[in-house]
Amino acid sequence: MGRFPPYAPETNPDEGIWDLLKDDRLANYCPTLLDELERTIRAEMRRLKRDPMKVRTAIRQTELPIHELVPAEAAA
């Protein structure tokens, strides 16, 4: 494996996950306390875990050669 560039969101699967959260349900979210932010993000991550197709799609959008590890079809 070669070296990764210092900043390469296109090769980082968690960037797609974060985009799902911040661009959808957390858009314009402005908590007043850090604890509130943490609780909300944890709740949204639990919610996202219940939708594996969204997670697969986010991971498959990377430019990493891991697509054969993340099947396109949803597991039944």
Secondary structure, 3 states (H helix, E strand, C coil): CCCCCCCCHHHCHHHHHHHHHHHCCCCCCCCCCHHHHHHHHHHHHHHHHCCHHHHHHHHHCCCCCCHHHCCCCCCC
